[in-house]
Amino acid sequence: MSIKTTTHLNFRGDARAALDFYSSVFGGQVVAVTYKDTGNVPVQAEADWVMWGQVTADNGFHVMAYDVPSAMPYHPGENPVFVSVRGDDADEITGLWEKLAVGATVVQPLAPSAWAPLYGMLKDSFGVVWVLDVAAPYNG
């Protein structure tokens, strides 16, 4: 069992450009899954926005990003970062979730999703937004 924390940046329509930019600076490969790729397109104009993206490089650089959909509030600089905890064991992630959820506001319940065996988002009692998931390979 192992987990990693990663900086998760939030944008509104600029996540792909940001990921490409960070890749050009730090090296590494960009992976981006759009809302259209997952079949989750509530607003057609946002279909090509990034629902889940990352840059990983051999030098250790890793950053994640997504485009906050228009149905959710977004104020640049107010909530620009999530802490992402990714693991490979569902029981371990569930245990961490249960501890973090005490006194938290659940944004997205921990449950299977179209892109991960388990995924959930919550804002803890300190106002920090956490995204927990079980890693799944992307075969796009």
Steps between C-alpha positions, in 0.01 A plus 500: 500500500617849425355847459631825354389859538507727199423864436170519312442833324157632407417704192199598295568404140880540517612170654629349174702812416639505856596132486670551161686801640618314812612211281705740287663641814560183706488229233278199523191365336157661503196279546162670478154345522219728385143512621407360158741207548310393813154560354432768760411812298240711680598810298590434135741797484705330775521156335870539415595643838728289717318289758823337614850582386859472610862548406748243624870517430791265563663774710223462762283793392129422531204736489131436440238738362140527393247750371235588757166463321277806480244333728749533788623826650850601398690809600865499387728521798222415747502121455782442252643180649380160617714250685477176306560172683531208260555142601479151362299339783129574535493407869785738578341788309164429667664506844667834427170636365312400815752684719510814280119507477455566873364855519544542124263608224477223241507646149499165316444181702771235481367252246589334170514743208539482125873573533604327823402200714443749786489879493382758750542868588449676831580828672643434844423699812798726423367591153750283310352311203620141471456266204553131578502227241624157408734521203385354172703487179386734226475326163400798285 
